[in-house]
Amino acid sequence: MKRSIIAVLAVLAVSAISTLGSSAAFAQTEREMAAYGYTSNATPSRTITVNASTRHINVTRLETVALKVGDNKTVTWTFDTLGKNSFPLSKIVPGADQVTVYLEESPLYSGS
C-alpha cells in the first residue's frame, strides 16, 4: 500500500513538473539558451578585427565587443559563456573559420 501511494505521488510530481516547465513562467529566453553569448545593443568595450591571419581572440567572460569580420560585417556580441574556456568563433560568426575564442574569467565572478 505504501509503495502504491509513493508511486502515485511520484507520477503526480512528474506530471506537475512537466506542466510547469511548459508554461511561459518557466520558458527559457533566447539569451538563456545561447551557449556562446548573445548579440547586444550595448556599447562595446572595444572592436576586434578578424582577418585571414587571425587565429585566436582573447575576451573576458561577460565582455561586450564589436567583432569586425571581413570588409563589411560587424556584430556586437556579449560573451556570456559560463562553463566554457574556448570555442570556435564560427559558432557565432559564420565565415570566421579557424579562429578560436579564448575566454578569461570575469572579475565579476571573483566574489570580491
C-alpha positions as CSV (number, residue, x, y, z in Angstrom):
1,M,0.0,0.0,0.0
2,K,2.8,2.4,0.9
3,R,4.5,1.7,-2.4
4,S,1.3,2.4,-4.3
5,I,0.9,5.8,-2.6
6,I,4.5,6.7,-3.3
7,A,4.2,5.6,-6.9
8,V,1.0,7.8,-7.4
9,L,2.7,10.7,-5.7
10,A,5.8,10.3,-8.0
11,V,3.6,10.3,-11.1
12,L,1.7,13.4,-9.9
13,A,5.0,15.2,-9.2
14,V,6.5,14.4,-12.6
15,S,3.2,15.5,-14.2
16,A,3.2,18.8,-12.3
17,I,6.8,19.5,-13.2
18,S,6.3,18.8,-16.9
19,T,3.2,21.0,-16.9
20,L,5.0,23.9,-15.1
21,G,8.0,23.5,-17.4
22,S,6.0,24.2,-20.4
23,S,4.4,27.3,-19.0
24,A,5.5,30.8,-20.0
25,A,6.8,31.5,-16.5
26,F,9.5,28.8,-16.9
27,A,10.3,29.2,-20.6
28,Q,13.9,29.9,-21.3
29,T,14.7,33.1,-23.1
30,E,16.8,33.1,-26.2
31,R,19.6,34.7,-24.1
32,E,19.5,31.8,-21.5
33,M,19.7,29.2,-24.2
34,A,22.7,30.8,-26.0
35,A,25.8,28.7,-25.2
36,Y,28.2,31.2,-26.6
37,G,26.6,34.5,-25.5
38,Y,24.3,36.8,-27.5
39,T,24.1,39.8,-29.8
40,S,23.9,43.0,-27.9
41,N,22.9,46.7,-28.3
42,A,25.2,47.7,-25.5
43,T,28.2,49.9,-26.3
44,P,31.2,47.6,-26.9
45,S,34.3,47.9,-24.8
46,R,36.4,47.5,-27.9
47,T,36.5,46.4,-31.5
48,I,38.2,43.2,-32.6
49,T,39.1,42.9,-36.3
50,V,39.2,39.3,-37.6
51,N,41.0,38.8,-40.8
52,A,42.6,35.9,-42.7
53,S,45.7,35.9,-40.4
54,T,43.7,35.9,-37.2
55,R,44.0,32.5,-35.4
56,H,42.6,33.5,-32.0
57,I,41.0,36.3,-30.0
58,N,41.0,36.8,-26.2
59,V,38.0,38.1,-24.4
60,T,36.7,38.3,-20.9
61,R,33.6,36.5,-19.8
62,L,30.6,39.0,-19.9
63,E,32.6,41.4,-22.1
64,T,30.8,43.1,-25.0
65,V,32.9,43.6,-28.1
66,A,32.3,44.6,-31.7
67,L,33.6,41.8,-33.9
68,K,34.5,43.1,-37.4
69,V,34.8,40.1,-39.7
70,G,35.7,40.8,-43.3
71,D,35.2,44.1,-45.0
72,N,31.7,45.0,-44.0
73,K,30.4,42.6,-41.4
74,T,30.3,43.7,-37.8
75,V,28.4,42.1,-34.9
76,T,28.3,43.3,-31.3
77,W,28.5,40.3,-29.0
78,T,28.4,39.7,-25.3
79,F,30.4,36.7,-24.3
80,D,28.1,35.3,-21.6
81,T,29.6,31.8,-21.6
82,L,29.8,30.3,-18.1
83,G,31.5,27.0,-18.2
84,K,33.4,27.4,-21.5
85,N,37.1,28.2,-21.8
86,S,37.3,28.4,-25.5
87,F,35.2,27.7,-28.6
88,P,35.4,28.3,-32.4
89,L,34.4,31.8,-33.4
90,S,32.4,30.2,-36.4
91,K,29.8,29.2,-33.8
92,I,28.7,32.8,-33.6
93,V,30.0,34.4,-36.8
94,P,29.7,32.3,-40.0
95,G,32.9,32.6,-42.1
96,A,35.2,33.0,-39.1
97,D,36.6,29.5,-39.6
98,Q,39.9,28.5,-37.9
99,V,39.6,31.3,-35.3
100,T,39.4,30.3,-31.6
101,V,37.9,32.4,-28.9
102,Y,39.7,32.2,-25.6
103,L,37.8,33.3,-22.5
104,E,39.3,34.8,-19.4
105,E,37.3,34.7,-16.2
106,S,35.4,37.9,-15.4
107,P,36.3,39.9,-12.3
108,L,32.5,39.9,-11.7
109,Y,32.8,36.2,-10.9
110,S,35.7,36.5,-8.4
111,G,33.4,37.2,-5.4
112,S,35.5,40.1,-4.2
